[in-house]
Amino acid sequence: MFLALAVDQLRGGSGKIFTVGLMFSVGFALSLFVSIPLINRYFFFKVCVGENDFSVRTTPFNEKTYKYSEVKTQKTEQKTSMRRGGIVCIYYFYFTDSDNKERKFLFDKSLYEKETDALKNRINEQNLTP
C-alpha cells in the first residue's frame, strides 16, 4: 500500500506533493525491514530431528544436515531481557559442527523442549559410543 501511494505522489501532477511521496517511500522501506525477517522466521526456519541425523534451515537456501557423530559439543542457553516492564526469556540451542563452527538456533522452550532434549540426548549417545 505504501508503495502504491509513494509512486502516485512521486509521479507528479496537480495536487501531488513530492515530500509526501518520500514519506510513503520510507513507510514502505520500514514495512519491508520488519516483514522480511518475520516471513523468514515463520515460513523458512526449520529443524528436523531424525534417527541418525538432524537438519537445520534458517533461510530459504541454507539447509544443512548434520550427523550426530559430527557434532562435537552442544548446549542450550537461556538469555533474558527486559521488555515492556517484564522479563522475557529467550532460549538458544548451540552446537559445534565438525568444522569447529559454532551454530545456534532460537527455539520456544514451552513448545519444543521435548524435541531439543531428544536432540541433545541423541548427540550425547552418539558421542559416547566408541
C-alpha positions as CSV (number, residue, x, y, z in Angstrom):
1,M,0.0,0.0,0.0
2,F,2.8,2.4,0.9
3,L,4.5,1.6,-2.5
4,A,1.4,2.5,-4.5
5,L,0.9,5.7,-2.5
6,A,4.6,6.6,-2.9
7,V,4.5,6.0,-6.7
8,D,1.4,8.1,-7.1
9,Q,2.9,11.0,-5.2
10,L,6.3,10.8,-6.8
11,R,4.9,10.8,-10.4
12,G,3.9,14.4,-10.0
13,G,0.9,16.3,-11.4
14,S,-1.6,18.6,-9.8
15,G,-2.2,18.0,-6.1
16,K,0.9,15.8,-5.7
17,I,3.5,16.5,-3.1
18,F,7.0,15.1,-3.6
19,T,7.7,15.2,0.2
20,V,4.6,13.1,0.9
21,G,5.8,10.6,-1.7
22,L,9.2,10.4,0.1
23,M,7.4,9.7,3.4
24,F,5.4,6.9,1.8
25,S,8.6,5.5,0.4
26,V,10.1,5.5,3.9
27,G,7.0,3.7,5.2
28,F,7.3,1.1,2.5
29,A,11.0,0.6,3.3
30,L,10.3,0.2,7.0
31,S,7.5,-2.3,6.4
32,L,9.9,-4.4,4.4
33,F,12.5,-4.1,7.1
34,V,10.0,-5.6,9.6
35,S,8.2,-8.1,7.4
36,I,11.1,-9.8,5.7
37,P,12.7,-11.2,8.9
38,L,9.3,-12.3,10.2
39,I,8.5,-14.1,7.0
40,N,11.9,-15.7,7.0
41,R,11.5,-16.8,10.7
42,Y,8.0,-18.2,10.4
43,F,8.0,-19.7,6.9
44,F,11.5,-20.9,6.2
45,F,13.1,-21.7,9.6
46,K,13.1,-25.5,10.2
47,V,14.9,-28.0,12.4
48,C,14.2,-31.7,11.7
49,V,15.4,-34.3,14.1
50,G,15.9,-37.8,12.6
51,E,17.2,-41.1,13.8
52,N,20.8,-40.7,12.6
53,D,21.0,-37.0,11.8
54,F,19.3,-33.7,12.0
55,S,18.9,-30.7,9.6
56,V,18.8,-27.0,10.3
57,R,17.5,-24.4,7.9
58,T,17.5,-20.7,8.9
59,T,16.9,-19.1,5.5
60,P,15.3,-20.5,2.3
61,F,18.5,-21.8,0.7
62,N,20.9,-22.8,3.6
63,E,19.6,-26.1,4.8
64,K,22.4,-28.3,6.1
65,T,22.2,-31.9,7.5
66,Y,24.5,-32.9,10.4
67,K,25.1,-36.5,11.6
68,Y,25.1,-36.8,15.3
69,S,28.6,-38.0,15.3
70,E,29.8,-34.8,13.5
71,V,28.6,-32.6,16.4
72,K,31.3,-32.1,18.9
73,T,29.5,-30.1,21.6
74,Q,26.0,-29.0,22.3
75,K,24.2,-26.9,24.9
76,T,21.1,-24.9,25.5
77,E,21.3,-21.4,26.8
78,Q,18.7,-19.1,28.3
79,K,19.1,-15.3,27.8
80,T,16.9,-12.8,29.5
81,S,16.0,-9.3,28.6
82,M,13.6,-6.6,29.9
83,R,10.7,-5.9,27.5
84,R,7.8,-3.6,28.4
85,G,8.4,-3.9,32.1
86,G,8.6,-7.7,32.1
87,I,11.4,-10.2,31.8
88,V,11.5,-12.2,28.5
89,C,13.4,-15.5,28.3
90,I,14.9,-16.4,25.0
91,Y,16.3,-19.9,24.5
92,Y,19.1,-20.9,22.1
93,F,20.4,-24.3,21.1
94,Y,24.2,-24.1,20.4
95,F,26.2,-26.9,18.7
96,T,29.7,-27.1,17.3
97,D,30.0,-28.9,14.0
98,S,32.9,-30.9,12.5
99,D,34.4,-27.7,11.0
100,N,34.6,-26.2,14.6
101,K,32.0,-23.6,13.8
102,E,29.5,-22.9,16.5
103,R,26.0,-22.8,15.2
104,K,22.9,-21.7,17.0
105,F,19.1,-21.5,16.6
106,L,16.4,-19.9,18.6
107,F,13.6,-22.1,20.0
108,D,10.5,-21.7,22.1
109,K,11.1,-23.8,25.2
110,S,7.4,-24.1,26.1
111,L,6.7,-25.7,22.6
112,Y,9.9,-27.5,21.7
113,E,11.6,-28.6,25.0
114,K,11.0,-32.3,24.3
115,E,12.4,-32.0,20.8
116,T,15.6,-30.2,21.9
117,D,16.0,-32.6,24.7
118,A,15.8,-35.5,22.3
119,L,18.3,-33.8,20.0
120,K,20.7,-33.3,22.9
121,N,20.3,-37.0,24.1
122,R,20.9,-38.3,20.6
123,I,24.0,-36.2,20.2
124,N,25.3,-37.3,23.6
125,E,24.6,-41.0,22.9
126,Q,26.4,-40.8,19.5
127,N,29.4,-39.1,21.1
128,L,29.7,-41.6,23.9
129,T,29.6,-44.6,21.5
130,P,33.2,-45.5,20.5
